Structures are given as C-alpha cells and as structure tokens.
Amino acid sequence: MLDLNDFRYFVGVVDAGGLTAASRTMNVPKSTLSHRLQQLETELGVRLVNRTSRSQSMTDAGSLFYRHAVDMLEHADLAENGVRQRLVEPTGVIKFTTGVAPSLFAMRHIVPGFARDHPKIRFEQHTSDDQVDIIGGGFDLAIRSHTGALSDSSLVQRVLALAPWYLFASPAYVGLHGLPNAPEDLANHDTLAMLRPGHAQAWKLNHTQLGERIVPVKPKFTGNDLLMLKQFAEEGIGVVALPSWICRTEERSGALIRVMPDWIAGKAAISAVVPVRDGIMPAVRLFLDHLSREFPKIVND
C-alpha cells in the first residue's frame, strides 16, 4: 500500500527541482528522499523521474502521477485542517434524545445559552419517553431518568443530577380528604402512581430521622406519563409521587401542596448517556460539560 508521505516527498522533490534542493526545503536528509523515491517507483512499478548526476526530469508517468499526487495532498490537508479546526472551534450537529419531562422542564432552559456561546454548533433533538436505541438511531447522547444502574456496557453514563421525589396533592383534594401526617395514613387516601408492570405497587419513603418505610398503595390511577399524573393530581384525583423539579411552578402558584414534606418518595438519577468511550466529538464533550453544570441548578430544590 502506498504511503502518503511518499507522495509528499515526490511532490517536494519535483517542486524543488532536485533532491539536494528538496532536502534543504523539506529538512529531510537527501539519502532519505532518494530511498523513498525509489521505494515509491518500486511500489508503482514504473520510473517517475529520470535522474543523472546533474539533472532530473519527470517521465510521462511521473507527470501524470504528480498531478494526481498534488490533488491528493491538497485533499488530505483539507481533511486534516477540517478536523483540527473542529478541535479548536467545535462545529457540527449534536443529535440527542430526551424524555418529555427533561425536554419541557430542563432542556428548553439549558440549550439556548449553550447555543449562543457556540454559534457553529447545530442541534437535532428527538423527544420520546420510549427506550430509544441510541446506537441504532445514530444519537450522540441521550438524557435518561432512572433509579437503577444502566446495564448496557456499550454505553457510557454520566450522572448529571439526583432528583428527589415528594408527595403532592391539590388544595381541593386536601380540603375533601385532609392531609396524611404519616406513611400509614396513605392507606386511607386515593393515590396516583407510575405504572410498574410485574411489580407490586408500593412507595419507598425515607425520613432523615425515622428512616425508611415501605408503604403499599392501591392507586386509583396508574400510568407512565408523569405530566398526566401531575395533571390528575391538580384536578384533585389523589396523592401523587413526583419529582419536585417538575412541580415547582405548581407549588409556587398553590396548585399543588407538598404532602408530608419531611418524607422523600425516592430519588432518580438524571444521566447523559453516550454510545462510545473514546473519540467523543469536542462539541458533544462541551455539551456534556454544560449539562453537568446546568442540570443540578434546575433539579435541586
């Protein structure tokens, strides 16, 4: 297989008008240039240069090869410079996927500042609560909320924030049913819960002083849509466990009340997941660093 460096040596010798001048111009020993030129001719099976002790001239094959070699070197330089430019000033498209809640309550606040700071980076976002095939879909990264470890060894996980969950209810519900004051009181309340196929419905509640309580619940409504559960809680259907960061506006407006606020109804990790361990494009790496800084500001109470 031909060595691209030999193309460069050959063009340098031709442009300089000989081995001696090329050696000075390229800062390469004359013996090295002579050897590499002979090796190139051997690989091609044709003489490129007629050499005498005082002069050299290209053969017809040499003239043809020279034109193509110059074009090839120009394209190689363009390719190298293009990649190096990306390292200096990140460009390109970041294709990412998020769930609905992170998109609505976090990414819409996080992306604009980054986009303003990096005008040559473009974005392609796909929003879905389904388990997306990151590698098959050609995504650079995914934002996922999860309570357990991600098991796919082909993916690299960076935890961006830990999101606490609390219990919430509407003033209308509390007005009709009262406030539960202890975990065991929840048995007498209507509840709304995330759908957990194949698992018994129970809330794991934690108190800094009283420890952990496992509370079985019989939800009036179960579903896999956090926003729907929040809407039903606002409508007074029952008590719901939700991430506090997606209920902040409703808490401030009084549409939802935090129930038993000293009890945490769990924590979920919000992670950025990328499909490779090495070779992450600079734009994606910068975006990951930005997410790591900004997500905790949004998620933490």
C-alpha positions in Angstrom: 0.0 0.0 0.0 1.3 3.4 -0.9 2.5 5.7 1.8 1.0 9.3 1.7 4.3 10.6 2.9 6.0 9.3 -0.2 3.5 11.3 -2.3 4.6 14.4 -0.3 8.3 13.6 -0.8 7.9 13.1 -4.5 6.0 16.4 -5.0 8.6 18.2 -2.8 11.4 16.9 -5.0 9.7 17.9 -8.2 8.8 21.3 -6.9 12.3 22.0 -5.6 13.9 20.8 -8.9 16.0 18.1 -7.4 17.0 16.0 -4.3 19.5 18.4 -2.9 17.2 21.5 -3.0 14.3 19.4 -1.7 16.4 18.2 1.2 17.1 21.8 2.3 13.5 22.9 1.7 11.9 19.9 3.5 14.6 19.4 6.1 14.8 15.8 5.2 18.1 14.0 4.5 18.9 13.6 0.8 19.5 9.9 1.3 16.0 9.5 2.8 14.4 11.3 -0.1 16.3 9.2 -2.6 15.4 6.0 -0.8 11.7 6.9 -0.5 11.5 8.0 -4.2 13.0 4.7 -5.3 10.6 2.8 -3.0 7.6 4.7 -4.5 8.8 3.8 -8.0 9.1 0.1 -7.0 5.6 0.1 -5.5 4.2 1.6 -8.7 6.3 -0.5 -11.0 7.3 2.5 -13.1 10.0 5.1 -13.3 8.7 8.6 -12.3 11.9 10.6 -12.6 14.9 10.3 -15.0 17.9 11.2 -12.8 21.5 12.0 -13.8 24.3 13.3 -11.7 23.5 16.9 -12.8 19.8 17.0 -13.6 16.4 15.2 -13.3 13.3 15.2 -15.4 9.9 13.6 -15.0 8.8 10.8 -17.2 5.3 10.8 -18.7 4.2 8.5 -15.9 5.8 10.9 -13.4 3.9 13.9 -14.8 0.6 12.1 -14.6 1.4 10.9 -11.0 2.5 14.4 -10.0 -0.8 16.0 -10.9 -2.8 13.4 -9.0 -0.4 13.5 -6.1 -0.8 17.2 -5.7 -4.6 16.9 -5.7 -4.5 14.1 -3.2 -2.2 16.0 -0.9 -4.5 19.1 -1.1 -7.5 17.0 -0.1 -5.5 15.3 2.7 -4.5 18.7 4.1 -8.1 19.9 3.8 -9.3 16.9 5.8 -6.7 17.3 8.4 -7.3 21.0 8.8 -11.0 20.4 9.0 -10.7 18.0 11.9 -8.2 20.3 13.7 -10.5 23.2 13.2 -13.2 21.3 15.0 -10.9 20.8 17.9 -10.2 24.5 18.1 -13.7 25.7 17.4 -16.3 23.0 17.8 -18.8 22.7 14.9 -21.3 20.1 13.6 -24.6 18.7 14.6 -25.3 17.3 18.1 -28.1 14.7 17.8 -29.7 13.9 21.1 -32.8 12.3 22.6 -34.6 13.1 25.8 -37.8 12.2 27.7 -40.7 14.5 27.7 -40.1 15.9 31.2 -36.4 16.7 30.8 -37.3 18.4 27.5 -40.0 20.6 28.9 -38.6 21.4 32.3 -34.8 21.4 31.6 -33.5 21.3 28.1 -35.6 24.3 27.0 -33.7 26.4 29.6 -30.3 24.7 29.1 -29.8 24.6 25.4 -30.3 28.3 24.4 -27.3 29.6 26.5 -25.0 26.9 25.0 -26.2 27.6 21.5 -25.4 31.3 21.9 -21.9 30.6 23.2 -21.2 28.1 20.3 -22.9 29.5 17.2 -21.3 27.0 14.8 -22.9 24.0 16.6 -26.4 22.8 15.5 -28.8 20.6 17.3 -31.2 17.8 16.4 -33.5 16.8 19.3 -35.8 13.8 19.5 -38.3 13.7 22.4 -39.7 10.4 23.5 -40.4 8.5 26.7 -39.8 5.2 24.9 -36.5 3.3 25.4 -34.6 4.7 22.4 -31.9 2.7 20.6 -29.1 5.2 21.0 -26.5 3.5 18.7 -29.0 2.3 16.1 -30.6 5.8 16.0 -27.3 7.5 15.4 -27.6 9.6 18.6 -24.6 11.4 20.1 -26.2 11.3 23.5 -29.4 10.6 25.4 -30.8 12.1 28.6 -32.4 9.5 30.8 -34.0 9.4 34.2 -33.6 6.1 36.1 -33.5 4.7 39.6 -31.1 1.8 38.9 -27.8 1.4 37.1 -27.9 1.3 33.3 -26.7 -2.1 32.3 -25.7 -1.6 28.6 -21.9 -2.0 28.5 -21.8 -0.3 25.1 -23.0 3.0 26.6 -21.1 5.4 28.9 -23.2 7.1 31.7 -22.5 10.5 33.3 -24.9 11.3 36.2 -26.0 14.9 35.8 -28.1 15.3 38.9 -30.1 13.4 41.5 -33.7 14.4 41.5 -35.7 13.9 44.8 -39.3 12.8 44.6 -42.0 14.0 47.0 -45.7 13.5 47.6 -48.1 16.1 46.2 -51.9 16.8 46.3 -54.1 19.6 45.3 -55.8 22.0 47.8 -59.2 20.7 46.6 -58.2 17.1 47.4 -56.8 18.1 50.8 -60.0 20.1 51.5 -62.1 16.9 51.0 -59.8 14.3 52.4 -57.4 16.1 54.8 -53.6 15.8 54.9 -51.9 12.5 55.6 -49.4 13.1 58.5 -47.6 9.7 58.5 -46.9 7.0 55.9 -49.5 4.7 57.4 -52.2 7.3 56.7 -51.8 6.9 53.0 -53.8 3.7 53.2 -56.9 5.9 53.6 -56.1 8.1 50.6 -56.5 7.9 46.9 -53.2 7.7 45.2 -51.8 8.2 41.7 -48.7 6.2 40.7 -46.3 5.3 37.9 -47.1 2.1 36.1 -44.7 -0.7 37.2 -45.7 -3.9 35.2 -44.9 -7.0 37.1 -44.3 -5.2 40.4 -46.5 -4.7 43.5 -47.4 -1.0 43.9 -45.5 0.4 46.9 -43.9 3.7 47.8 -40.5 3.7 49.5 -40.5 6.7 51.8 -37.4 8.0 53.6 -37.1 10.3 56.6 -33.8 11.7 57.8 -34.6 10.7 61.4 -37.2 8.0 61.2 -35.6 6.0 58.4 -37.3 4.1 55.6 -40.9 2.9 55.3 -42.3 0.7 52.5 -45.9 1.8 52.0 -48.2 -0.5 49.9 -50.6 1.6 47.8 -53.6 0.7 45.6 -53.6 3.5 43.1 -56.8 5.0 41.8 -54.8 5.6 38.6 -51.5 4.3 37.2 -49.7 5.5 34.1 -46.3 6.0 32.6 -46.8 9.7 31.9 -45.5 12.0 34.7 -47.3 15.0 33.2 -50.6 13.3 33.1 -50.2 12.2 36.8 -49.4 15.7 37.7 -52.5 17.0 35.9 -54.7 14.5 37.6 -53.3 15.5 41.0 -54.1 19.1 40.2 -57.6 18.0 39.4 -57.9 16.6 42.9 -57.9 12.9 41.9 -55.4 11.8 44.6 -52.0 12.0 46.2 -49.1 11.5 43.7 -45.3 10.9 44.0 -43.4 13.1 41.5 -40.0 14.7 41.0 -40.1 18.0 42.8 -38.4 19.8 40.0 -41.3 19.3 37.6 -43.8 20.6 40.2 -42.1 23.8 41.1 -44.4 26.1 39.2 -47.5 24.4 40.6 -46.1 24.6 44.2 -45.4 28.3 43.8 -48.9 29.0 42.4 -50.6 26.9 45.1 -52.0 24.4 42.5 -50.2 21.6 44.4 -49.2 21.2 48.0 -46.3 19.1 49.2 -47.6 16.3 51.4 -45.6 15.1 54.3 -42.7 17.2 53.2 -40.2 15.6 55.6 -40.6 12.3 53.7 -38.8 11.8 50.4 -40.5 9.4 48.0 -37.3 8.3 46.3 -34.5 9.7 44.2 -33.9 9.3 40.4 -30.7 9.9 38.6 -30.8 12.0 35.5 -27.9 10.9 33.3 -26.4 11.7 30.0 -25.6 8.5 28.1 -23.2 8.4 25.2 -22.5 5.4 22.9 -18.7 5.4 22.9 -15.9 5.5 25.4 -13.4 7.3 23.2 -13.5 9.7 20.3 -16.4 11.8 21.5 -16.5 14.9 19.3 -15.4 18.1 21.0 -18.9 19.7 20.5 -20.5 16.8 22.3 -18.0 16.8 25.1 -18.6 20.6 25.6 -22.3 20.0 25.7 -21.9 17.2 28.3 -19.9 19.6 30.5 -22.6 22.2 30.1 -25.3 19.8 31.0 -23.3 18.7 34.1 -23.2 22.3 35.3 -26.7 23.3 34.5 -28.9 20.3 35.3 -28.3 20.5 39.1 -29.4 24.1 39.1 -32.7 23.1 37.7 -33.3 19.8 39.5 -32.2 20.7 43.1 -34.7 22.3 45.4 
